[in-house]
Amino acid sequence: MDTDTIEQAANVKEDATPGIASVSLHPLINPQRVEKPAASEPIAKPPVRRSKTPEKEYRISGQPGFVLHSYPYKETSLIVDVFSRDYGRIALVAKGAKRPHSKLRGVLQTFQPLSLGWSGKSEVRTLTAAEWVGGLLPLEKSALLCGFYLNELLVKLLARDDPHPVLFDHYVAAMNQLAHDEPAPIVLRKFELALLKETGVATDFAICTSTTKAVDPQQTYVVDPERGPRIARAADRWPCVAGKTLLDMERQDYTDPVTQSQSKQLMRFLLAHHLGNMQLNTRQILIDLMQL
């Protein structure tokens, strides 16, 4: 569910300090004979050049993105947590989005591919445009809950302003697969592993860290959350998985029922470790949906 990429304003620099211009004297010239400007004549000051950041650096347009979460801000606005392709997870204030006739009211929905625009350089930017792009079927029934689960993972595990274009493509693929009723457990396992890998907290499951050799399909392993796979020991309390399971996960091959079962337990363990004290609230979302 950490590296900022939105550029900050350029510092104002001065090429010279305003004041009386210094005079460089040749060593053979008598300093007493150097003529000084008359008191009535204004002393020329060197021009001050200021570094200006192009407006386009503070204005983004046509950026693919999805709404992960939103919550009220003041009386008529929303704070929208967005996952964008090239800028990662960012916070945008959608001014007036709660007004009855706002064009944004029906656009800023989860699981809809959007073309977004915003301005500003602070932690919370200002949304300037949001258009529905289309191309994905809506999520329904259990697929909808899975979508909320993926969104919650992104909100809790992705740092803001940390771009992950590859993970964005994985997210789009997962949404498309869920919408087409592909097996949800397989879709979730693929995305969970992609999330951990793209955020740099998961290593190559095909390499044993204790031997630095390729994982043996016939051997039993545990996955150290900070280091990666190693050969299992009798005293280990971490989930034990077959080497074949690790190799299948690397190949994104979940046809083996054993791989499906072991990968589920392994990913629960790894996600719980990296979430720390944060709890996933997807079950509560399901309860809320049932009460609608």
C-alpha atoms as a printed R data frame, in Angstrom:
    type eleno elety resid chain resno       x       y       z
1   ATOM     1    CA   MET     A     1   0.000   0.000   0.000
2   ATOM     2    CA   ASP     A     2   9.430   5.954  -0.719
3   ATOM     3    CA   THR     A     3  12.417  10.321  -3.921
4   ATOM     4    CA   ASP     A     4  10.567  13.337  -5.297
5   ATOM     5    CA   THR     A     5  10.222  13.832  -9.040
6   ATOM     6    CA   ILE     A     6   8.062  16.999  -9.425
7   ATOM     7    CA   GLU     A     7  10.605  19.749  -9.987
8   ATOM     8    CA   GLN     A     8  10.858  22.543  -7.403
9   ATOM     9    CA   ALA     A     9  11.132  26.252  -8.151
10  ATOM    10    CA   ALA     A    10  14.561  27.394  -9.205
11  ATOM    11    CA   ASN     A    11  16.392  29.481  -6.623
12  ATOM    12    CA   VAL     A    12  16.741  33.130  -7.479
13  ATOM    13    CA   LYS     A    13  20.349  33.911  -8.214
14  ATOM    14    CA   GLU     A    14  22.123  37.220  -8.714
15  ATOM    15    CA   ASP     A    15  25.194  37.499 -10.875
16  ATOM    16    CA   ALA     A    16  26.466  40.449  -8.907
17  ATOM    17    CA   THR     A    17  25.603  42.228  -5.664
18  ATOM    18    CA   PRO     A    18  23.967  45.583  -6.275
19  ATOM    19    CA   GLY     A    19  26.152  48.464  -5.288
20  ATOM    20    CA   ILE     A    20  29.222  50.378  -6.493
21  ATOM    21    CA   ALA     A    21  30.991  48.565  -9.280
22  ATOM    22    CA   SER     A    22  34.547  47.532  -8.393
23  ATOM    23    CA   VAL     A    23  37.430  48.893 -10.489
24  ATOM    24    CA   SER     A    24  40.371  46.688 -11.405
25  ATOM    25    CA   LEU     A    25  43.600  48.727 -11.548
26  ATOM    26    CA   HIS     A    26  46.724  47.998 -13.524
27  ATOM    27    CA   PRO     A    27  49.704  47.722 -11.124
28  ATOM    28    CA   LEU     A    28  51.500  50.654 -12.904
29  ATOM    29    CA   ILE     A    29  48.591  53.048 -12.520
30  ATOM    30    CA   ASN     A    30  48.635  55.378  -9.581
31  ATOM    31    CA   PRO     A    31  45.447  54.791  -7.624
32  ATOM    32    CA   GLN     A    32  45.331  58.467  -6.685
33  ATOM    33    CA   ARG     A    33  44.905  59.435 -10.352
34  ATOM    34    CA   VAL     A    34  41.886  57.228 -10.939
35  ATOM    35    CA   GLU     A    35  38.911  59.433 -11.651
36  ATOM    36    CA   LYS     A    36  35.892  58.841  -9.502
37  ATOM    37    CA   PRO     A    37  32.379  59.396 -10.763
38  ATOM    38    CA   ALA     A    38  30.841  62.699  -9.899
39  ATOM    39    CA   ALA     A    39  28.585  62.730  -6.887
40  ATOM    40    CA   SER     A    40  25.677  63.901  -8.984
41  ATOM    41    CA   GLU     A    41  26.036  61.107 -11.504
42  ATOM    42    CA   PRO     A    42  24.189  57.883 -10.686
43  ATOM    43    CA   ILE     A    43  26.393  54.863 -10.291
44  ATOM    44    CA   ALA     A    44  25.535  52.225 -12.818
45  ATOM    45    CA   LYS     A    45  24.482  48.916 -11.304
46  ATOM    46    CA   PRO     A    46  24.978  45.641 -13.080
47  ATOM    47    CA   PRO     A    47  21.716  44.116 -14.233
48  ATOM    48    CA   VAL     A    48  20.276  41.457 -11.964
49  ATOM    49    CA   ARG     A    49  19.345  38.358 -13.863
50  ATOM    50    CA   ARG     A    50  16.848  36.073 -12.272
51  ATOM    51    CA   SER     A    51  16.525  32.435 -13.128
52  ATOM    52    CA   LYS     A    52  13.000  31.708 -14.225
53  ATOM    53    CA   THR     A    53  11.608  28.220 -14.375
54  ATOM    54    CA   PRO     A    54   9.517  27.615 -17.480
55  ATOM    55    CA   GLU     A    55   5.803  27.569 -16.830
56  ATOM    56    CA   LYS     A    56   5.544  24.082 -18.280
57  ATOM    57    CA   GLU     A    57   7.523  22.704 -15.357
58  ATOM    58    CA   TYR     A    58   4.686  23.718 -13.035
59  ATOM    59    CA   ARG     A    59   1.845  22.778 -15.359
60  ATOM    60    CA   ILE     A    60   1.219  19.181 -16.335
61  ATOM    61    CA   SER     A    61  -1.361  18.228 -18.944
62  ATOM    62    CA   GLY     A    62  -2.553  15.047 -20.614
63  ATOM    63    CA   GLN     A    63  -1.093  12.778 -17.938
64  ATOM    64    CA   PRO     A    64  -2.603   9.254 -17.757
65  ATOM    65    CA   GLY     A    65  -3.797   8.433 -14.279
66  ATOM    66    CA   PHE     A    66  -6.308   6.791 -11.973
67  ATOM    67    CA   VAL     A    67  -8.056   7.977  -8.839
68  ATOM    68    CA   LEU     A    68  -7.010   5.831  -5.886
69  ATOM    69    CA   HIS     A    69  -8.910   7.613  -3.157
70  ATOM    70    CA   SER     A    70 -10.566  10.946  -2.431
71  ATOM    71    CA   TYR     A    71 -11.899  12.752   0.612
72  ATOM    72    CA   PRO     A    72 -13.713  16.042   1.279
73  ATOM    73    CA   TYR     A    73 -11.791  19.293   1.503
74  ATOM    74    CA   LYS     A    74 -13.578  22.367   2.829
75  ATOM    75    CA   GLU     A    75 -17.195  22.740   1.716
76  ATOM    76    CA   THR     A    76 -17.113  22.155  -2.023
77  ATOM    77    CA   SER     A    77 -13.761  20.594  -2.863
78  ATOM    78    CA   LEU     A    78 -11.980  17.235  -2.739
79  ATOM    79    CA   ILE     A    79  -8.454  16.035  -2.104
80  ATOM    80    CA   VAL     A    80  -7.828  13.342  -4.701
81  ATOM    81    CA   ASP     A    81  -5.071  10.757  -4.348
82  ATOM    82    CA   VAL     A    82  -3.998   9.933  -7.907
83  ATOM    83    CA   PHE     A    83  -1.672   7.318  -9.411
84  ATOM    84    CA   SER     A    84  -0.148   8.840 -12.556
85  ATOM    85    CA   ARG     A    85   2.089   7.166 -15.096
86  ATOM    86    CA   ASP     A    86   5.055   9.542 -15.071
87  ATOM    87    CA   TYR     A    87   4.745  11.287 -11.699
88  ATOM    88    CA   GLY     A    88   3.677   8.462  -9.437
89  ATOM    89    CA   ARG     A    89   1.250   8.937  -6.611
90  ATOM    90    CA   ILE     A    90   0.303  12.583  -6.075
91  ATOM    91    CA   ALA     A    91  -2.309  14.582  -4.172
92  ATOM    92    CA   LEU     A    92  -4.524  17.033  -6.049
93  ATOM    93    CA   VAL     A    93  -7.121  19.465  -4.785
94  ATOM    94    CA   ALA     A    94 -10.202  19.422  -7.006
95  ATOM    95    CA   LYS     A    95 -11.789  22.791  -6.372
96  ATOM    96    CA   GLY     A    96 -15.565  22.815  -6.505
97  ATOM    97    CA   ALA     A    97 -15.779  19.101  -7.317
98  ATOM    98    CA   LYS     A    98 -18.552  18.577  -4.758
99  ATOM    99    CA   ARG     A    99 -20.839  21.181  -6.293
100 ATOM   100    CA   PRO     A   100 -23.958  19.672  -7.911
101 ATOM   101    CA   HIS     A   101 -23.173  20.940 -11.403
102 ATOM   102    CA   SER     A   102 -19.400  20.431 -11.339
103 ATOM   103    CA   LYS     A   103 -18.008  18.701 -14.433
104 ATOM   104    CA   LEU     A   104 -15.549  16.892 -12.185
105 ATOM   105    CA   ARG     A   105 -18.253  15.292 -10.077
106 ATOM   106    CA   GLY     A   106 -18.820  12.325 -12.378
107 ATOM   107    CA   VAL     A   107 -15.273  12.068 -13.671
108 ATOM   108    CA   LEU     A   108 -13.199  11.632 -10.524
109 ATOM   109    CA   GLN     A   109 -14.199   8.027  -9.946
110 ATOM   110    CA   THR     A   110 -11.988   5.066  -9.115
111 ATOM   111    CA   PHE     A   111 -11.013   2.511 -11.786
112 ATOM   112    CA   GLN     A   112 -11.634   4.933 -14.639
113 ATOM   113    CA   PRO     A   113  -8.678   5.748 -16.916
114 ATOM   114    CA   LEU     A   114  -8.281   9.525 -16.932
115 ATOM   115    CA   SER     A   115  -6.274  12.205 -18.663
116 ATOM   116    CA   LEU     A   116  -5.215  14.617 -15.925
117 ATOM   117    CA   GLY     A   117  -3.744  18.074 -15.700
118 ATOM   118    CA   TRP     A   118  -2.520  20.001 -12.675
119 ATOM   119    CA   SER     A   119  -0.447  22.960 -11.618
120 ATOM   120    CA   GLY     A   120   1.638  23.905  -8.614
121 ATOM   121    CA   LYS     A   121   4.781  22.730  -6.905
122 ATOM   122    CA   SER     A   122   3.651  22.103  -3.317
123 ATOM   123    CA   GLU     A   123   2.823  18.731  -1.814
124 ATOM   124    CA   VAL     A   124  -0.810  19.182  -2.848
125 ATOM   125    CA   ARG     A   125  -1.183  20.495  -6.399
126 ATOM   126    CA   THR     A   126  -4.269  22.001  -8.011
127 ATOM   127    CA   LEU     A   127  -6.243  19.877 -10.452
128 ATOM   128    CA   THR     A   128  -6.791  21.813 -13.679
129 ATOM   129    CA   ALA     A   129  -8.268  19.141 -15.963
130 ATOM   130    CA   ALA     A   130  -9.710  15.648 -15.782
131 ATOM   131    CA   GLU     A   131 -11.181  13.798 -18.723
132 ATOM   132    CA   TRP     A   132 -12.429  10.254 -19.006
133 ATOM   133    CA   VAL     A   133 -10.364   8.307 -21.523
134 ATOM   134    CA   GLY     A   134 -12.201   5.001 -21.650
135 ATOM   135    CA   GLY     A   135 -10.873   1.685 -22.828
136 ATOM   136    CA   LEU     A   136 -11.566  -0.363 -19.688
137 ATOM   137    CA   LEU     A   137 -14.697  -2.207 -18.688
138 ATOM   138    CA   PRO     A   138 -16.133  -1.284 -15.277
139 ATOM   139    CA   LEU     A   139 -15.331  -3.554 -12.348
140 ATOM   140    CA   GLU     A   140 -18.255  -5.438 -10.873
141 ATOM   141    CA   LYS     A   141 -18.994  -7.712  -7.919
142 ATOM   142    CA   SER     A   142 -15.890  -9.417  -6.519
143 ATOM   143    CA   ALA     A   143 -13.660  -7.728  -9.098
144 ATOM   144    CA   LEU     A   144 -14.675  -4.378  -7.594
145 ATOM   145    CA   LEU     A   145 -13.439  -5.438  -4.163
146 ATOM   146    CA   CYS     A   146 -10.177  -6.618  -5.701
147 ATOM   147    CA   GLY     A   147  -9.782  -3.213  -7.313
148 ATOM   148    CA   PHE     A   148 -10.217  -1.483  -3.954
149 ATOM   149    CA   TYR     A   149  -7.639  -3.857  -2.496
150 ATOM   150    CA   LEU     A   150  -5.073  -2.910  -5.152
151 ATOM   151    CA   ASN     A   151  -5.783   0.785  -4.605
152 ATOM   152    CA   GLU     A   152  -5.270   0.405  -0.878
153 ATOM   153    CA   LEU     A   153  -1.937  -1.307  -1.439
154 ATOM   154    CA   LEU     A   154  -0.785   1.580  -3.634
155 ATOM   155    CA   VAL     A   155  -1.897   4.221  -1.151
156 ATOM   156    CA   LYS     A   156  -0.134   2.540   1.758
157 ATOM   157    CA   LEU     A   157   3.023   1.276   0.075
158 ATOM   158    CA   LEU     A   158   3.840   3.948  -2.521
159 ATOM   159    CA   ALA     A   159   5.606   7.126  -1.491
160 ATOM   160    CA   ARG     A   160   4.259  10.282  -3.075
161 ATOM   161    CA   ASP     A   161   6.060  11.820  -6.038
162 ATOM   162    CA   ASP     A   162   7.907   8.574  -6.753
163 ATOM   163    CA   PRO     A   163   7.322   7.664 -10.419
164 ATOM   164    CA   HIS     A   164   6.707   4.018 -11.304
165 ATOM   165    CA   PRO     A   165   5.710   3.821 -14.990
166 ATOM   166    CA   VAL     A   166   6.247   0.041 -15.116
167 ATOM   167    CA   LEU     A   167   4.052  -0.476 -12.058
168 ATOM   168    CA   PHE     A   168   1.441   1.786 -13.665
169 ATOM   169    CA   ASP     A   169   1.327  -0.585 -16.642
170 ATOM   170    CA   HIS     A   170   0.945  -3.533 -14.255
171 ATOM   171    CA   TYR     A   171  -1.972  -1.708 -12.620
172 ATOM   172    CA   VAL     A   172  -3.707  -1.114 -15.955
173 ATOM   173    CA   ALA     A   173  -3.201  -4.769 -16.885
174 ATOM   174    CA   ALA     A   174  -4.622  -5.919 -13.540
175 ATOM   175    CA   MET     A   175  -7.698  -3.703 -13.940
176 ATOM   176    CA   ASN     A   176  -8.269  -5.084 -17.430
177 ATOM   177    CA   GLN     A   177  -7.845  -8.690 -16.304
178 ATOM   178    CA   LEU     A   178 -10.238  -8.247 -13.377
179 ATOM   179    CA   ALA     A   179 -12.817  -6.606 -15.662
180 ATOM   180    CA   HIS     A   180 -12.623  -9.625 -17.973
181 ATOM   181    CA   ASP     A   181 -13.223 -12.059 -15.092
182 ATOM   182    CA   GLU     A   182  -9.764 -13.600 -15.083
183 ATOM   183    CA   PRO     A   183  -9.020 -15.554 -11.872
184 ATOM   184    CA   ALA     A   184  -8.695 -12.911  -9.189
185 ATOM   185    CA   PRO     A   185  -6.128 -14.750  -7.009
186 ATOM   186    CA   ILE     A   186  -3.701 -15.015  -9.919
187 ATOM   187    CA   VAL     A   187  -4.218 -11.368 -10.905
188 ATOM   188    CA   LEU     A   188  -3.610 -10.246  -7.319
189 ATOM   189    CA   ARG     A   189  -0.475 -12.359  -6.837
190 ATOM   190    CA   LYS     A   190   1.045 -10.972 -10.024
191 ATOM   191    CA   PHE     A   191   0.357  -7.392  -9.000
192 ATOM   192    CA   GLU     A   192   1.502  -7.857  -5.403
193 ATOM   193    CA   LEU     A   193   4.868  -9.183  -6.530
194 ATOM   194    CA   ALA     A   194   5.217  -6.459  -9.166
195 ATOM   195    CA   LEU     A   195   4.498  -3.851  -6.477
196 ATOM   196    CA   LEU     A   196   7.181  -5.174  -4.135
197 ATOM   197    CA   LYS     A   197   9.710  -5.478  -6.936
198 ATOM   198    CA   GLU     A   198   9.074  -2.027  -8.429
199 ATOM   199    CA   THR     A   199   9.327  -0.374  -5.020
200 ATOM   200    CA   GLY     A   200  12.639  -2.109  -4.413
201 ATOM   201    CA   VAL     A   201  11.705  -4.263  -1.424
202 ATOM   202    CA   ALA     A   202  11.627  -7.650  -3.188
203 ATOM   203    CA   THR     A   203  14.585  -9.378  -4.787
204 ATOM   204    CA   ASP     A   204  14.875 -11.967  -7.532
205 ATOM   205    CA   PHE     A   205  13.002 -15.060  -6.360
206 ATOM   206    CA   ALA     A   206  15.093 -17.229  -8.677
207 ATOM   207    CA   ILE     A   207  18.315 -16.649  -6.687
208 ATOM   208    CA   CYS     A   208  19.040 -18.123  -3.263
209 ATOM   209    CA   THR     A   209  20.718 -15.490  -1.099
210 ATOM   210    CA   SER     A   210  22.411 -18.010   1.195
211 ATOM   211    CA   THR     A   211  24.148 -19.839  -1.656
212 ATOM   212    CA   THR     A   212  24.086 -17.127  -4.386
213 ATOM   213    CA   LYS     A   213  23.024 -19.926  -6.740
214 ATOM   214    CA   ALA     A   214  19.837 -20.536  -8.673
215 ATOM   215    CA   VAL     A   215  16.854 -21.714  -6.655
216 ATOM   216    CA   ASP     A   216  16.459 -25.499  -6.727
217 ATOM   217    CA   PRO     A   217  12.885 -26.527  -7.637
218 ATOM   218    CA   GLN     A   218  13.167 -29.518  -5.280
219 ATOM   219    CA   GLN     A   219  14.443 -27.546  -2.289
220 ATOM   220    CA   THR     A   220  12.383 -25.838   0.412
221 ATOM   221    CA   TYR     A   221  12.936 -22.134   1.061
222 ATOM   222    CA   VAL     A   222  11.816 -19.195   3.142
223 ATOM   223    CA   VAL     A   223  11.881 -15.618   1.893
224 ATOM   224    CA   ASP     A   224  13.604 -13.105   4.149
225 ATOM   225    CA   PRO     A   225  11.579  -9.875   3.709
226 ATOM   226    CA   GLU     A   226  14.773  -7.813   3.650
227 ATOM   227    CA   ARG     A   227  17.134 -10.128   1.754
228 ATOM   228    CA   GLY     A   228  15.213 -12.635  -0.324
229 ATOM   229    CA   PRO     A   229  15.010 -16.444  -0.597
230 ATOM   230    CA   ARG     A   230  17.203 -18.708   1.476
231 ATOM   231    CA   ILE     A   231  17.156 -22.409   2.319
232 ATOM   232    CA   ALA     A   232  14.629 -23.174   5.058
233 ATOM   233    CA   ARG     A   233  15.788 -24.220   8.526
234 ATOM   234    CA   ALA     A   234  13.982 -26.359  11.089
235 ATOM   235    CA   ALA     A   235  13.567 -23.393  13.442
236 ATOM   236    CA   ASP     A   236  12.058 -21.072  10.823
237 ATOM   237    CA   ARG     A   237   8.613 -19.667  11.562
238 ATOM   238    CA   TRP     A   238   8.275 -17.915   8.227
239 ATOM   239    CA   PRO     A   239   6.175 -19.546   5.494
240 ATOM   240    CA   CYS     A   240   8.052 -22.343   3.772
241 ATOM   241    CA   VAL     A   241   7.695 -22.592   0.021
242 ATOM   242    CA   ALA     A   242   8.980 -24.967  -2.603
243 ATOM   243    CA   GLY     A   243  11.691 -23.790  -4.922
244 ATOM   244    CA   LYS     A   244   9.310 -24.519  -7.785
245 ATOM   245    CA   THR     A   245   6.824 -22.027  -6.334
246 ATOM   246    CA   LEU     A   246   9.442 -19.270  -6.324
247 ATOM   247    CA   LEU     A   247  10.424 -20.046  -9.890
248 ATOM   248    CA   ASP     A   248   6.779 -20.147 -10.983
249 ATOM   249    CA   MET     A   249   6.188 -16.731  -9.407
250 ATOM   250    CA   GLU     A   250   9.167 -15.298 -11.271
251 ATOM   251    CA   ARG     A   251   7.735 -16.682 -14.510
252 ATOM   252    CA   GLN     A   252   4.204 -15.513 -13.573
253 ATOM   253    CA   ASP     A   253   3.037 -19.101 -13.965
254 ATOM   254    CA   TYR     A   254   0.294 -19.886 -11.449
255 ATOM   255    CA   THR     A   255  -1.234 -22.938 -13.099
256 ATOM   256    CA   ASP     A   256   0.012 -25.261 -10.332
257 ATOM   257    CA   PRO     A   257  -2.463 -25.333  -7.387
258 ATOM   258    CA   VAL     A   258   0.476 -25.681  -4.977
259 ATOM   259    CA   THR     A   259   2.000 -22.530  -6.388
260 ATOM   260    CA   GLN     A   260  -1.305 -20.704  -5.962
261 ATOM   261    CA   SER     A   261  -1.617 -21.778  -2.330
262 ATOM   262    CA   GLN     A   262   1.997 -21.167  -1.298
263 ATOM   263    CA   SER     A   263   2.277 -17.852  -3.129
264 ATOM   264    CA   LYS     A   264  -0.818 -16.569  -1.324
265 ATOM   265    CA   GLN     A   265   0.679 -17.323   2.102
266 ATOM   266    CA   LEU     A   266   4.053 -15.908   1.075
267 ATOM   267    CA   MET     A   267   2.638 -12.633  -0.224
268 ATOM   268    CA   ARG     A   268   0.487 -12.172   2.877
269 ATOM   269    CA   PHE     A   269   3.615 -12.530   4.986
270 ATOM   270    CA   LEU     A   270   5.724 -10.161   2.899
271 ATOM   271    CA   LEU     A   271   3.016  -7.497   2.625
272 ATOM   272    CA   ALA     A   272   2.331  -7.608   6.363
273 ATOM   273    CA   HIS     A   273   6.036  -7.062   7.012
274 ATOM   274    CA   HIS     A   274   6.317  -4.052   4.727
275 ATOM   275    CA   LEU     A   275   3.017  -2.556   5.857
276 ATOM   276    CA   GLY     A   276   4.242  -2.583   9.445
277 ATOM   277    CA   ASN     A   277   1.461  -1.438  11.771
278 ATOM   278    CA   MET     A   278  -0.825  -0.389   8.916
279 ATOM   279    CA   GLN     A   279  -3.904  -2.533   8.459
280 ATOM   280    CA   LEU     A   280  -5.683  -3.179   5.185
281 ATOM   281    CA   ASN     A   281  -9.281  -2.035   5.371
282 ATOM   282    CA   THR     A   282 -10.601  -3.810   2.278
283 ATOM   283    CA   ARG     A   283 -12.857  -6.039   4.375
284 ATOM   284    CA   GLN     A   284 -14.527  -2.951   5.792
285 ATOM   285    CA   ILE     A   285 -15.007  -1.664   2.251
286 ATOM   286    CA   LEU     A   286 -16.832  -4.897   1.411
287 ATOM   287    CA   ILE     A   287 -19.113  -4.415   4.408
288 ATOM   288    CA   ASP     A   288 -19.851  -0.835   3.301
289 ATOM   289    CA   LEU     A   289 -20.631  -1.981  -0.246
290 ATOM   290    CA   MET     A   290 -23.070  -4.586   1.067
291 ATOM   291    CA   GLN     A   291 -24.923  -1.865   2.964
292 ATOM   292    CA   LEU     A   292 -25.464   0.351  -0.105
